[in-house]
């Protein structure tokens, strides 16, 4: 959903690879002589071992199966922030919604023919109010409750790597994991980093190929969520991968993509999902009350695309 642009006039170093079922890209100024590729891969492997539902032996996967396992600081940080945003969003952001993703065919199981009875049954064990950490143990009100941190873990990964780069004394960097970004300082041209926002049209599968706009960013986290890449059609109806965890159904509204800028990428990542759940009007209402958050929203108005953006979004003309 996001493409990253920088030229290597100052010979910035870059690292590219795969993690958490997606790609990552890092560019940074050569403030230390050593290669950081192994260092970065070790961090991402540690996060994968904690938070990836794609990894059967991860902490989150074991907890989902009801196994007894010691939680690390990575899992605890994401769990606690997820619970905070669950409360801020009045339940619209909910990492315990994994069984709903499965039911609709966007998780790890084959899609079922969903009935209201199915949804009602699943909703009895969905909700971050039904799970807590107590004395170092994850306590579930219902053993069927399971967690999926995909809507926050990639942003958190960018933050964790950024924190380690700060400790090393790297002054300028851009870290992007699965499209979720944290950047600091300037790019190789000595300017703020340039972030491309993809046009949210069906079939726009290649990042950076068809851009809606380009933003200037530094010292912030940024994430985008949208419905134009993950959906299916059945019976002439389109089902998006954004599931409202309160109703149990895929959302239907005019908001096509939400790009969020926050002080950290983890928060931006979670809020982008929250906004895609609640739609344009409730998102604008939230932004009006939370001036520390900026957003670039693309929505449909009939056959046209329209944009709503807050004052802190810096468009590159």
C-alpha positions in Angstrom: 0.0 0.0 0.0 3.0 2.2 0.5 6.0 2.7 -1.7 9.3 4.3 -0.6 11.4 6.6 -2.7 15.1 7.6 -2.2 18.1 8.0 -4.4 21.5 7.0 -3.2 23.4 10.3 -3.8 25.1 9.9 -0.5 25.5 6.2 -0.9 23.0 5.3 1.8 23.1 1.6 2.7 20.0 -0.5 2.0 18.7 -3.9 3.4 15.9 -5.8 1.7 14.3 -9.1 2.6 11.3 -11.1 3.7 9.7 -11.3 7.2 6.3 -12.0 8.7 4.9 -13.1 5.4 5.8 -9.9 3.7 8.7 -7.8 2.5 10.9 -5.2 4.3 13.1 -2.4 3.1 15.6 -0.3 5.1 17.7 2.6 4.0 20.1 4.4 6.3 23.1 6.7 6.4 26.5 5.0 6.8 27.3 6.3 10.3 28.9 3.0 11.3 31.1 0.9 9.0 29.6 -2.5 9.8 26.9 -4.1 7.7 23.6 -4.3 9.7 21.9 -7.0 7.6 22.5 -9.8 10.1 21.6 -7.5 13.0 18.3 -6.6 11.3 17.5 -10.2 10.5 18.1 -11.2 14.1 15.7 -8.6 15.3 13.0 -9.6 12.8 13.5 -13.3 13.7 13.1 -12.5 17.4 9.8 -10.6 16.6 8.7 -13.5 14.4 9.3 -16.0 17.2 7.2 -13.9 19.5 4.3 -12.4 17.4 3.9 -14.2 14.1 0.9 -16.4 13.6 2.6 -17.7 10.5 5.2 -19.4 12.8 3.7 -22.4 14.6 6.3 -22.3 17.3 5.9 -18.6 18.1 4.7 -17.4 21.5 1.4 -16.1 20.1 0.8 -19.4 18.3 1.4 -21.5 21.4 -0.8 -19.2 23.5 -3.6 -19.6 20.9 -3.3 -23.3 21.3 -3.6 -22.9 25.1 0.0 -24.0 25.8 1.9 -22.7 28.8 4.7 -20.5 27.6 6.7 -17.5 29.0 5.8 -14.3 27.3 8.6 -12.0 26.3 8.6 -8.1 26.3 7.8 -8.0 22.6 4.5 -9.9 23.0 3.6 -8.0 26.2 4.3 -4.6 24.6 2.0 -5.4 21.6 -0.7 -7.0 23.8 -0.8 -4.0 26.1 -0.9 -1.5 23.3 -3.5 -3.5 21.4 -5.7 -3.5 24.5 -5.3 0.3 24.9 -6.4 0.8 21.2 -9.2 -1.6 21.7 -10.5 0.6 24.4 -9.8 3.9 22.5 -11.6 2.5 19.4 -14.6 1.2 21.4 -13.7 -2.4 20.2 -13.3 -1.6 16.5 -9.6 -2.6 16.7 -9.4 -6.1 18.2 -6.6 -8.6 17.7 -8.8 -11.3 19.2 -10.9 -11.2 16.0 -8.9 -14.0 14.4 -11.8 -16.5 14.3 -13.8 -14.0 12.3 -11.0 -13.7 9.7 -11.0 -17.5 9.4 -14.7 -17.7 8.9 -14.7 -15.2 6.1 -11.7 -16.8 4.3 -9.1 -14.2 5.2 -7.2 -16.2 7.9 -5.7 -19.7 7.9 -8.9 -21.8 7.2 -11.0 -22.3 4.2 -14.0 -20.0 4.0 -17.2 -21.3 5.3 -20.8 -20.4 4.2 -21.3 -17.8 6.9 -24.6 -17.6 8.7 -25.8 -15.3 11.4 -25.7 -18.3 13.8 -22.0 -18.8 13.0 -21.3 -15.1 13.6 -23.2 -15.1 16.9 -21.3 -18.2 18.1 -17.9 -16.7 17.2 -18.6 -13.4 18.8 -19.1 -15.1 22.2 -15.3 -15.6 22.4 -14.1 -12.4 20.5 -13.1 -9.3 22.5 -10.0 -8.0 24.2 -12.2 -7.6 27.3 -12.1 -11.4 27.6 -8.4 -11.8 27.9 -5.7 -10.3 30.2 -2.2 -10.8 31.4 -2.2 -11.6 35.1 0.9 -12.5 37.1 2.8 -13.3 33.9 0.1 -15.6 32.5 -2.3 -15.0 29.7 -5.7 -15.6 31.1 -8.6 -16.2 28.6 -12.2 -16.1 29.6 -12.9 -18.7 26.8 -10.2 -21.1 25.7 -11.4 -20.7 22.1 -10.2 -17.1 22.1 -7.2 -16.6 19.8 -5.0 -13.6 18.9 -3.7 -12.3 15.6 -1.3 -9.3 15.8 -0.9 -8.8 12.1 -2.6 -5.4 12.2 0.0 -4.0 14.6 3.1 -6.2 14.6 4.6 -4.9 11.4 4.4 -1.3 12.6 5.9 -2.4 15.9 8.7 -4.2 14.0 9.7 -0.9 12.4 9.7 0.8 15.8 11.9 -1.9 17.4 14.4 -1.7 14.6 14.4 2.1 14.8 15.1 2.0 18.5 18.1 -0.3 17.9 19.4 2.1 15.1 19.1 5.0 17.6 21.3 3.0 20.1 23.9 2.5 17.3 24.0 6.2 16.6 22.5 6.1 13.1 21.2 9.6 12.4 19.2 9.0 9.2 17.0 6.0 8.3 13.8 4.8 6.9 12.5 1.4 8.1 9.6 -0.2 6.3 8.1 -3.6 7.2 5.1 -4.7 5.2 4.4 -1.1 4.2 4.5 0.2 7.8 7.2 2.8 8.3 9.2 4.7 10.8 11.7 7.2 9.5 14.1 9.7 11.0 16.5 12.4 9.8 16.8 12.9 6.0 17.2 10.8 2.9 20.3 10.7 0.7 19.4 14.0 -1.0 19.4 15.7 2.4 15.6 16.1 2.4 12.7 14.6 4.3 11.9 11.1 3.3 9.4 10.7 0.4 6.5 8.2 0.9 4.3 7.2 -2.0 0.6 6.4 -1.3 -0.7 3.9 -3.7 -4.0 4.6 -5.5 -6.6 2.3 -3.9 -8.0 0.7 -7.1 -8.7 -3.0 -7.6 -5.8 -4.6 -9.3 -3.2 -2.2 -8.1 -1.0 -4.9 -6.6 2.5 -3.5 -7.2 3.6 -1.0 -4.7 4.6 2.3 -6.2 3.3 1.6 -9.7 0.2 3.7 -9.5 0.4 6.5 -6.9 -2.3 8.6 -5.4 0.1 11.1 -3.8 3.6 11.5 -2.3 4.1 12.7 1.2 7.1 14.2 3.0 7.9 12.7 6.4 10.5 12.5 9.1 10.6 11.6 12.8 7.2 9.8 12.6 5.6 6.5 12.1 3.2 5.9 9.1 0.9 3.1 8.1 -1.7 2.5 5.5 -4.7 0.1 5.5 -7.1 -0.5 2.6 -9.5 -3.0 1.1 -8.5 -2.9 -2.5 -5.9 -5.7 -2.5 -7.6 -8.3 -0.2 -11.2 -9.1 -1.1 -13.4 -11.6 -3.0 -16.6 -11.4 -4.9 -19.5 -13.9 -4.6 -23.0 -13.6 -5.9 -22.2 -10.2 -7.4 -21.2 -8.9 -4.0 -17.7 -7.8 -2.9 -16.4 -8.8 0.5 -13.5 -6.9 2.0 -10.9 -8.3 4.3 -11.6 -5.6 6.9 -14.0 -7.3 9.4 -15.9 -5.3 12.0 -15.2 -7.3 15.2 -18.3 -5.9 16.8 -20.7 -7.1 14.1 -18.6 -10.0 12.7 -19.2 -8.9 9.1 -16.9 -7.3 6.4 -17.3 -3.6 6.4 -19.2 -1.7 3.7 -18.6 2.0 3.5 -16.9 4.6 1.2 -13.5 4.7 2.8 -11.0 3.0 0.5 -7.7 3.5 2.3 -6.5 5.2 5.4 -2.9 6.4 5.8 -2.1 7.4 9.4 0.9 9.4 10.8 1.7 9.0 14.5 4.6 9.3 16.8 5.3 5.6 16.4 4.5 3.1 13.6 2.8 0.6 16.0 0.1 3.2 16.8 -0.2 4.3 13.2 -0.6 0.7 12.1 -3.4 -0.1 14.6 -5.2 3.2 14.0 -5.2 2.6 10.2 -7.1 -0.6 10.8 -9.4 1.0 13.3 -10.3 3.7 10.7 -11.0 1.2 8.0 -13.4 -0.6 10.3 -15.4 2.5 11.3 -15.4 4.4 8.0 -15.0 8.0 7.0 -17.3 10.0 9.3 -16.3 8.3 12.5 -12.6 8.6 11.5 -13.0 12.4 10.9 -14.7 12.7 14.2 -11.8 10.9 15.9 -9.2 13.0 14.1 -11.0 16.2 15.3 -10.6 15.1 18.9 -7.0 13.7 18.6 -4.9 16.4 17.0 -1.7 14.5 17.6 -2.7 12.1 14.9 -2.6 12.9 11.2 -4.3 11.0 8.3 -4.7 10.9 4.6 -8.0 9.3 3.7 -9.1 8.2 0.2 -12.8 7.6 -0.2 -15.3 7.0 -2.9 -17.9 9.6 -3.9 -19.9 7.9 -6.6 -17.4 6.9 -9.3 -14.8 9.5 -8.1 -12.0 9.3 -5.6 -11.8 12.1 -3.1 -9.2 12.8 -0.4 -9.6 14.1 3.2 -6.4 15.0 4.9 -5.4 16.7 8.2 -3.2 19.7 8.4 -0.1 17.8 9.4 0.1 15.8 6.2 2.8 17.3 3.9 2.1 16.7 0.3 5.0 16.9 -2.2 3.8 19.0 -5.2 
